[in-house]
Amino acid sequence: MSTLYALAAALLFSVSVPAGKLLLAHLRPLQLSALCYAGSALGLLLWRAFAWRGAEGRLERRDMPYVAGFTLAGGVLAPLLLFNGLSRASSASASMMLNFELVFTSLIAVLAFGERGGWRLWTAAALVTGGGLALSGGAAGAGEGALLVLGAALMWGLDNNLTARVSLKDPVPLAALKGLAGGLINGVLALYAGGPFPQARWAAAALALGALSYGASLAFLILAMRELGASRAGAFFGVYPFLGAALGALLLGEPASWRLALAGGLMLAAFLLLASERHAHFHCHEALEHDHLHAHGDGHHGHPHSPIPPGAHSHQHRHELLEHLHPHSSDAHHLHGH
């Protein structure tokens, strides 16, 4: 299921590529970015208010540094670096630099947060990055603009890892917070840049696009990170450039070149490599107390209830010291060393 969440996130985000190209004929880039971020927050908050009835864990005070960090890195700094870089670099060069988001995500996850590496992860990261480079044409460019876009990729890699640290919490407010920050910052920049206000119908279309491609996509990615960790969820999500190019060929009539076929083959190989991964060893869980959605019978949640609630539920609970062996990923309960 976690793999499907990551692929759903990639598919929804890839829709922003052809749809964004259509909307850029009627909106300026900063306007489109601000409306997409605002639409993500609006869509998620409406879903939470009228449709969603889950029992997710609540944010705690100790989660706030991570929330502030991913909001600043992914909702503020990354868009600022990206748009400044795009004004100085070609689109092909910028696309090449953005492909390194997966590399940064994996490096930070393994080196800073103790997620498991391994040859499958690094080979899959190389394959996905290679597919992205194939799509961008392998464009060269190490000028100021390309370096700024590379900085945006680094900020999104940091954003992914900080988001993964709180992925056990309710994904709706987490994604909405980033949307509010991104919408506000980009909206202020759009007003500062001047120009006419967008027509209502195009603004509404951008808000709807943001609700799906930014809001729902991020919520699905957070759910994927719960079980897979930032590095592996990021690897599955990294297929979005190929999906975006494929949708462009199907919906906009763009040519389906050999580069698209090569990228598809490389990304399929990466998917199969990670999907077939199995990891198990004897490991130790330190004592831990936290609040998140969980169910009993998974080998990690045996705390007492009177009576035991049916199905998944959330509340503050304590994990006692536990040693056992079972297959697992780099989720929030398995960030031990190897």
VOPAGU-2260 file (C-alpha; in pm, 1 decimal, decimal comma):
REM VOPAGU-2260
SITE   aa  ch    i         X         Y         Z
SITE  MET   A    0       0,0       0,0       0,0
SITE  SER   A    1     282,8     242,6      80,9
SITE  THR   A    2     428,0     193,4    -267,1
SITE  LEU   A    3      87,7     272,5    -416,9
SITE  TYR   A    4      67,2     589,9    -205,3
SITE  ALA   A    5     406,0     703,0    -338,8
SITE  LEU   A    6     308,9     629,5    -699,4
SITE  ALA   A    7     -27,1     806,2    -651,1
SITE  ALA   A    8     162,0    1109,1    -519,5
SITE  ALA   A    9     389,3    1101,8    -825,3
SITE  LEU   A   10      96,0    1064,8   -1066,3
SITE  LEU   A   11     -98,0    1352,6    -911,1
SITE  PHE   A   12     208,5    1576,7    -909,1
SITE  SER   A   13     290,0    1486,4   -1270,2
SITE  VAL   A   14     -49,1    1627,3   -1375,7
SITE  SER   A   15      88,3    1971,1   -1285,2
SITE  VAL   A   16     336,5    1948,9   -1575,6
SITE  PRO   A   17      94,1    1947,1   -1875,2
SITE  ALA   A   18    -176,3    2138,9   -1684,7
SITE  GLY   A   19      77,5    2398,5   -1573,4
SITE  LYS   A   20     191,9    2448,7   -1932,0
SITE  LEU   A   21    -166,5    2521,4   -2034,6
SITE  LEU   A   22    -224,3    2761,3   -1745,2
SITE  LEU   A   23     100,1    2951,3   -1807,7
SITE  ALA   A   24     -63,6    3087,5   -2123,2
SITE  HIS   A   25    -296,8    3281,3   -1892,3
SITE  LEU   A   26    -105,1    3321,1   -1564,8
SITE  ARG   A   27     241,9    3442,6   -1475,9
SITE  PRO   A   28     471,9    3186,4   -1308,6
SITE  LEU   A   29     455,5    3347,3    -962,8
SITE  GLN   A   30      76,9    3375,7    -986,3
SITE  LEU   A   31      48,6    3009,4   -1082,1
SITE  SER   A   32     279,2    2900,4    -799,1
SITE  ALA   A   33      93,3    3109,3    -539,3
SITE  LEU   A   34    -247,2    2981,5    -652,7
SITE  CYS   A   35    -132,3    2618,0    -661,9
SITE  TYR   A   36       7,3    2638,3    -308,8
SITE  ALA   A   37    -303,3    2819,5    -186,2
SITE  GLY   A   38    -523,3    2564,2    -361,5
SITE  SER   A   39    -342,1    2280,6    -188,0
SITE  ALA   A   40    -411,2    2431,4     153,9
SITE  LEU   A   41    -771,5    2518,2      68,4
SITE  GLY   A   42    -848,1    2174,7     -74,4
SITE  LEU   A   43    -699,7    1991,3     222,4
SITE  LEU   A   44    -874,4    2209,3     479,2
SITE  LEU   A   45   -1209,4    2163,0     301,9
SITE  TRP   A   46   -1150,4    1787,1     293,8
SITE  ARG   A   47   -1070,1    1789,8     662,5
SITE  ALA   A   48   -1377,8    1998,9     748,0
SITE  PHE   A   49   -1643,1    1818,1     543,4
SITE  ALA   A   50   -1528,4    1471,4     439,0
SITE  TRP   A   51   -1240,6    1332,6     642,8
SITE  ARG   A   52   -1323,2    1146,0     964,6
SITE  GLY   A   53    -994,4     982,0    1053,6
SITE  ALA   A   54    -827,0     921,9    1388,5
SITE  GLU   A   55    -476,6    1046,6    1312,6
SITE  GLY   A   56    -221,9    1144,2    1574,2
SITE  ARG   A   57    -199,1    1509,3    1670,9
SITE  LEU   A   58     106,7    1726,2    1638,9
SITE  GLU   A   59     304,8    1762,7    1959,7
SITE  ARG   A   60     541,2    2034,5    2077,0
SITE  ARG   A   61     844,8    1822,5    1992,0
SITE  ASP   A   62     720,6    1800,6    1630,9
SITE  MET   A   63     725,2    2177,7    1580,3
SITE  PRO   A   64    1094,8    2213,0    1484,9
SITE  TYR   A   65    1042,4    1963,2    1202,7
SITE  VAL   A   66     722,4    2136,5    1090,0
SITE  ALA   A   67     893,5    2476,7    1092,5
SITE  GLY   A   68    1191,4    2329,9     909,2
SITE  PHE   A   69    1002,7    2167,2     622,2
SITE  THR   A   70     772,7    2469,4     588,4
SITE  LEU   A   71    1073,5    2701,8     557,9
SITE  ALA   A   72    1278,5    2470,0     333,2
SITE  GLY   A   73    1004,9    2339,4     102,0
SITE  GLY   A   74     739,3    2608,7     119,6
SITE  VAL   A   75     956,9    2921,9     117,8
SITE  LEU   A   76    1326,7    2878,6      31,2
SITE  ALA   A   77    1293,7    2616,6    -244,1
SITE  PRO   A   78    1039,6    2815,5    -452,7
SITE  LEU   A   79    1244,1    3134,6    -411,3
SITE  LEU   A   80    1563,3    2960,6    -528,2
SITE  LEU   A   81    1379,1    2788,4    -812,1
SITE  PHE   A   82    1219,5    3100,9    -958,0
SITE  ASN   A   83    1538,9    3302,4    -927,4
SITE  GLY   A   84    1725,7    3019,5   -1095,9
SITE  LEU   A   85    1470,1    2982,6   -1376,1
SITE  SER   A   86    1515,8    3349,7   -1462,5
SITE  ARG   A   87    1887,8    3283,6   -1525,2
SITE  ALA   A   88    1898,4    2926,5   -1660,2
SITE  SER   A   89    1742,9    2736,6   -1950,7
SITE  SER   A   90    1450,6    2506,7   -1876,5
SITE  ALA   A   91    1657,2    2201,1   -1977,4
SITE  SER   A   92    1939,5    2298,4   -1742,7
SITE  ALA   A   93    1690,7    2363,8   -1461,3
SITE  SER   A   94    1524,5    2025,8   -1517,6
SITE  MET   A   95    1862,1    1854,7   -1494,5
SITE  MET   A   96    1938,9    2025,3   -1162,8
SITE  LEU   A   97    1597,2    1940,2   -1016,9
SITE  ASN   A   98    1660,8    1571,3   -1083,5
SITE  PHE   A   99    1913,5    1579,0    -800,1
SITE  GLU   A  100    1633,3    1619,3    -543,6
SITE  LEU   A  101    1620,8    1240,2    -511,8
SITE  VAL   A  102    1997,5    1219,5    -460,5
SITE  PHE   A  103    1987,6    1486,8    -189,0
SITE  THR   A  104    1687,1    1318,4     -24,0
SITE  SER   A  105    1865,3     983,2      -7,5
SITE  LEU   A  106    2197,6    1126,0     111,4
SITE  ILE   A  107    2036,4    1328,2     390,8
SITE  ALA   A  108    1814,1    1034,9     492,9
SITE  VAL   A  109    2106,1     792,9     524,9
SITE  LEU   A  110    2377,6    1024,6     656,3
SITE  ALA   A  111    2175,2    1250,5     887,2
SITE  PHE   A  112    1869,0    1049,7     991,4
SITE  GLY   A  113    1991,0     690,7    1004,9
SITE  GLU   A  114    1780,1     541,4     725,8
SITE  ARG   A  115    1912,5     227,5     563,3
SITE  GLY   A  116    2109,3     265,5     239,5
SITE  GLY   A  117    2213,1     -41,1      48,2
SITE  TRP   A  118    2293,5    -115,2    -312,4
SITE  ARG   A  119    1929,1    -137,5    -418,1
SITE  LEU   A  120    1851,3     215,5    -297,5
SITE  TRP   A  121    2160,0     371,7    -455,3
SITE  THR   A  122    2113,8     184,0    -781,3
SITE  ALA   A  123    1745,8     286,3    -795,2
SITE  ALA   A  124    1841,2     649,1    -719,4
SITE  ALA   A  125    2096,2     639,1   -1000,9
SITE  LEU   A  126    1841,3     487,2   -1242,0
SITE  VAL   A  127    1571,8     744,5   -1159,5
SITE  THR   A  128    1822,8    1030,1   -1183,3
SITE  GLY   A  129    1947,7     890,6   -1513,8
SITE  GLY   A  130    1590,7     878,8   -1642,0
SITE  GLY   A  131    1541,3    1240,9   -1542,9
SITE  LEU   A  132    1863,5    1340,2   -1716,3
SITE  ALA   A  133    1749,4    1158,2   -2029,5
SITE  LEU   A  134    1424,6    1356,0   -2028,3
SITE  SER   A  135    1607,7    1687,4   -1981,9
SITE  GLY   A  136    1846,8    1605,6   -2263,9
SITE  GLY   A  137    2152,4    1599,7   -2039,9
SITE  ALA   A  138    2176,3    1976,2   -2074,3
SITE  ALA   A  139    2493,4    2134,2   -1944,1
SITE  GLY   A  140    2504,3    2446,3   -1737,3
SITE  ALA   A  141    2681,0    2519,6   -1411,7
SITE  GLY   A  142    2616,5    2891,5   -1412,7
SITE  GLU   A  143    2454,3    3094,0   -1137,6
SITE  GLY   A  144    2100,6    3003,5   -1245,7
SITE  ALA   A  145    2167,4    2628,9   -1252,4
SITE  LEU   A  146    2333,4    2646,5    -910,7
SITE  LEU   A  147    2030,7    2827,8    -768,3
SITE  VAL   A  148    1802,8    2552,0    -901,6
SITE  LEU   A  149    2039,6    2295,7    -751,2
SITE  GLY   A  150    1994,5    2479,4    -421,0
SITE  ALA   A  151    1616,8    2441,0    -461,3
SITE  ALA   A  152    1663,4    2066,0    -512,1
SITE  LEU   A  153    1871,9    2054,2    -192,6
SITE  MET   A  154    1600,1    2239,8       1,2
SITE  TRP   A  155    1334,1    1996,8    -124,5
SITE  GLY   A  156    1557,0    1705,3     -27,4
SITE  LEU   A  157    1581,1    1850,3     323,7
SITE  ASP   A  158    1206,5    1915,8     318,2
SITE  ASN   A  159    1135,7    1550,1     235,0
SITE  ASN   A  160    1346,0    1429,3     526,7
SITE  LEU   A  161    1200,2    1669,9     781,6
SITE  THR   A  162     850,1    1578,6     663,9
SITE  ALA   A  163     931,3    1208,2     706,8
SITE  ARG   A  164    1022,3    1270,3    1071,8
SITE  VAL   A  165     659,6    1366,9    1145,0
SITE  SER   A  166     492,8    1140,8     887,5
SITE  LEU   A  167     316,7     943,7    1163,6
SITE  LYS   A  168     105,5    1251,5    1234,3
SITE  ASP   A  169    -206,6    1367,5    1052,5
SITE  PRO   A  170     -94,8    1434,6     691,8
SITE  VAL   A  171    -371,1    1688,0     622,6
SITE  PRO   A  172    -253,1    1975,6     846,6
SITE  LEU   A  173     109,7    1896,0     763,2
SITE  ALA   A  174      48,4    1942,6     389,8
SITE  ALA   A  175    -185,3    2237,3     448,9
SITE  LEU   A  176      78,0    2424,8     650,5
SITE  LYS   A  177     323,9    2404,0     362,6
SITE  GLY   A  178      53,6    2517,5     121,4
SITE  LEU   A  179     -32,5    2819,2     333,5
SITE  ALA   A  180     333,4    2922,0     361,9
SITE  GLY   A  181     402,8    2873,2      -8,7
SITE  GLY   A  182      84,2    3050,9    -112,3
SITE  LEU   A  183     155,7    3348,9     111,1
SITE  ILE   A  184     521,0    3392,2       7,6
SITE  ASN   A  185     461,1    3344,8    -363,5
SITE  GLY   A  186     150,1    3562,4    -347,9
SITE  VAL   A  187     348,7    3849,4    -194,9
SITE  LEU   A  188     616,7    3807,4    -462,1
SITE  ALA   A  189     353,8    3805,3    -737,6
SITE  LEU   A  190     203,6    4130,4    -605,1
SITE  TYR   A  191     552,5    4284,3    -577,8
SITE  ALA   A  192     627,3    4188,8    -939,8
SITE  GLY   A  193     316,6    4376,6   -1051,1
SITE  GLY   A  194      98,8    4311,9   -1351,7
SITE  PRO   A  195    -272,8    4247,4   -1397,3
SITE  PHE   A  196    -467,2    4018,9   -1167,8
SITE  PRO   A  197    -557,4    3681,0   -1320,8
SITE  GLN   A  198    -902,3    3616,4   -1458,5
SITE  ALA   A  199   -1131,1    3433,6   -1218,2
SITE  ARG   A  200   -1168,0    3119,0   -1430,1
SITE  TRP   A  201    -792,2    3070,2   -1465,6
SITE  ALA   A  202    -737,4    3142,7   -1098,7
SITE  ALA   A  203   -1000,5    2881,5   -1010,5
SITE  ALA   A  204    -835,3    2629,1   -1243,5
SITE  ALA   A  205    -498,0    2689,8   -1073,7
SITE  LEU   A  206    -655,2    2646,3    -728,7
SITE  ALA   A  207    -808,1    2314,5    -839,0
SITE  LEU   A  208    -475,8    2201,4    -983,6
SITE  GLY   A  209    -303,4    2289,0    -656,8
SITE  ALA   A  210    -559,0    2093,9    -452,6
SITE  LEU   A  211    -476,6    1777,8    -649,0
SITE  SER   A  212    -115,9    1809,8    -762,3
SITE  TYR   A  213      21,1    1982,2    -454,1
SITE  GLY   A  214    -217,4    1908,6    -165,9
SITE  ALA   A  215    -343,3    1554,9    -226,8
SITE  SER   A  216      -6,5    1455,3    -374,6
SITE  LEU   A  217     182,7    1566,2     -63,6
SITE  ALA   A  218     -66,9    1394,7     167,7
SITE  PHE   A  219     -16,0    1066,7     -20,4
SITE  LEU   A  220     362,1    1111,3      -7,7
SITE  ILE   A  221     349,5    1160,0     370,5
SITE  LEU   A  222     149,0     838,0     404,0
SITE  ALA   A  223     410,9     658,7     193,0
SITE  MET   A  224     691,9     792,8     411,2
SITE  ARG   A  225     535,0     631,5     719,5
SITE  GLU   A  226     630,2     283,4     601,7
SITE  LEU   A  227     907,6     345,7     348,3
SITE  GLY   A  228    1105,9     635,2     494,6
SITE  ALA   A  229    1210,9     947,2     304,5
SITE  SER   A  230    1471,7     780,4      81,7
SITE  ARG   A  231    1257,2     500,1     -61,1
SITE  ALA   A  232     934,7     701,1     -82,4
SITE  GLY   A  233    1137,8     970,0    -261,6
SITE  ALA   A  234    1272,1     712,2    -505,5
SITE  PHE   A  235     922,0     598,1    -602,8
SITE  PHE   A  236     801,1     959,3    -617,8
SITE  GLY   A  237    1098,2    1043,1    -840,2
SITE  VAL   A  238     925,4     886,9   -1142,5
SITE  TYR   A  239     705,0    1197,9   -1175,5
SITE  PRO   A  240     919,0    1359,5   -1453,2
SITE  PHE   A  241     855,2    1055,0   -1672,4
SITE  LEU   A  242     483,9    1051,5   -1587,9
SITE  GLY   A  243     463,6    1424,7   -1662,4
SITE  ALA   A  244     636,3    1380,2   -1997,5
SITE  ALA   A  245     410,1    1084,3   -2080,8
SITE  LEU   A  246      98,3    1286,3   -1994,8
SITE  GLY   A  247     231,7    1570,8   -2209,8
SITE  ALA   A  248     261,6    1332,0   -2502,9
SITE  LEU   A  249     -88,7    1192,9   -2445,2
SITE  LEU   A  250    -275,9    1513,7   -2362,1
SITE  LEU   A  251     -80,7    1789,8   -2539,6
SITE  GLY   A  252      34,8    1599,9   -2844,6
SITE  GLU   A  253     401,2    1646,4   -2758,9
SITE  PRO   A  254     634,6    1408,1   -2945,5
SITE  ALA   A  255     712,2    1075,7   -2775,2
SITE  SER   A  256    1087,9    1056,0   -2834,9
SITE  TRP   A  257    1345,5     787,8   -2767,2
SITE  ARG   A  258    1441,2     987,2   -2457,0
SITE  LEU   A  259    1095,2     926,3   -2311,5
SITE  ALA   A  260    1122,3     553,0   -2382,4
SITE  LEU   A  261    1469,9     538,4   -2226,1
SITE  ALA   A  262    1353,7     727,3   -1916,8
SITE  GLY   A  263    1056,8     494,8   -1883,2
SITE  GLY   A  264    1277,7     188,7   -1901,8
SITE  LEU   A  265    1522,6     319,8   -1641,1
SITE  MET   A  266    1245,8     421,1   -1400,8
SITE  LEU   A  267    1067,8      87,1   -1442,8
SITE  ALA   A  268    1393,5     -88,8   -1354,1
SITE  ALA   A  269    1426,6     130,1   -1043,1
SITE  PHE   A  270    1068,7      52,1    -941,6
SITE  LEU   A  271    1116,9    -324,1    -976,9
SITE  LEU   A  272    1445,7    -305,4    -788,1
SITE  LEU   A  273    1290,5    -134,7    -485,9
SITE  ALA   A  274     956,7    -317,4    -499,5
SITE  SER   A  275    1137,1    -652,3    -472,5
SITE  GLU   A  276    1353,5    -539,5    -179,6
SITE  ARG   A  277    1335,1    -750,2     136,1
SITE  HIS   A  278    1512,9    -656,9     459,1
SITE  ALA   A  279    1505,5    -839,4     793,6
SITE  HIS   A  280    1745,0    -881,7    1084,2
SITE  PHE   A  281    1746,9    -899,4    1461,5
SITE  HIS   A  282    1708,7    -543,4    1592,1
SITE  CYS   A  283    1635,1    -351,7    1910,8
SITE  HIS   A  284    1364,3     -89,5    1967,9
SITE  GLU   A  285    1447,4     157,5    2240,8
SITE  ALA   A  286    1171,4     269,7    2478,3
SITE  LEU   A  287     961,0     540,1    2312,2
SITE  GLU   A  288     643,6     736,6    2383,8
SITE  HIS   A  289     444,3     907,3    2107,3
SITE  ASP   A  290     102,1     954,9    1947,4
SITE  HIS   A  291       8,0     819,7    1603,6
SITE  LEU   A  292    -245,7     608,3    1416,6
SITE  HIS   A  293    -185,0     239,1    1489,4
SITE  ALA   A  294    -352,0     -99,1    1525,3
SITE  HIS   A  295    -276,4    -388,1    1758,3
SITE  GLY   A  296    -135,9    -715,8    1638,2
SITE  ASP   A  297     153,3    -572,2    1434,7
SITE  GLY   A  298     417,5    -681,0    1685,0
SITE  HIS   A  299     492,6    -324,8    1798,3
SITE  HIS   A  300     171,7    -212,4    1968,6
SITE  GLY   A  301      81,4    -444,0    2254,4
SITE  HIS   A  302      -6,0    -183,9    2517,8
SITE  PRO   A  303    -319,0    -252,1    2724,9
SITE  HIS   A  304    -670,0    -120,2    2653,3
SITE  SER   A  305    -996,3    -176,2    2832,5
SITE  PRO   A  306   -1158,5    -261,9    2599,6
SITE  ILE   A  307    -928,1    -278,3    2291,8
SITE  PRO   A  308   -1062,8     -32,6    2029,3
SITE  PRO   A  309   -1172,4    -193,9    1702,3
SITE  GLY   A  310    -942,1    -119,0    1408,9
SITE  ALA   A  311    -687,2     162,0    1384,3
SITE  HIS   A  312    -688,9     437,7    1643,5
SITE  SER   A  313    -455,6     705,1    1780,4
SITE  HIS   A  314    -354,9     811,8    2129,6
SITE  GLN   A  315     -43,8     873,7    2335,9
SITE  HIS   A  316     118,6     536,7    2403,8
SITE  ARG   A  317     449,9     391,9    2516,0
SITE  HIS   A  318     674,5     136,5    2349,3
SITE  GLU   A  319     880,6     -65,5    2593,7
SITE  LEU   A  320    1228,7    -192,1    2506,4
SITE  LEU   A  321    1181,7    -465,9    2245,9
SITE  GLU   A  322    1416,2    -696,4    2054,1
SITE  HIS   A  323    1292,6    -910,5    1766,7
SITE  LEU   A  324    1339,0   -1011,6    1402,3
SITE  HIS   A  325    1099,0    -935,1    1117,2
SITE  PRO   A  326    1097,1    -774,7     769,7
SITE  HIS   A  327    1087,2    -394,0     790,5
SITE  SER   A  328    1164,0     -68,7     610,3
SITE  SER   A  329    1316,6     258,2     731,1
SITE  ASP   A  330     992,7     378,6     888,7
SITE  ALA   A  331     960,0     581,1    1208,1
SITE  HIS   A  332     995,2     268,3    1422,6
SITE  HIS   A  333    1302,3     135,4    1240,4
SITE  LEU   A  334    1568,6     406,0    1218,9
SITE  HIS   A  335    1829,5     192,3    1390,0
SITE  GLY   A  336    2183,4     153,5    1262,2
SITE  HIS   A  337    2318,1    -154,2    1081,2
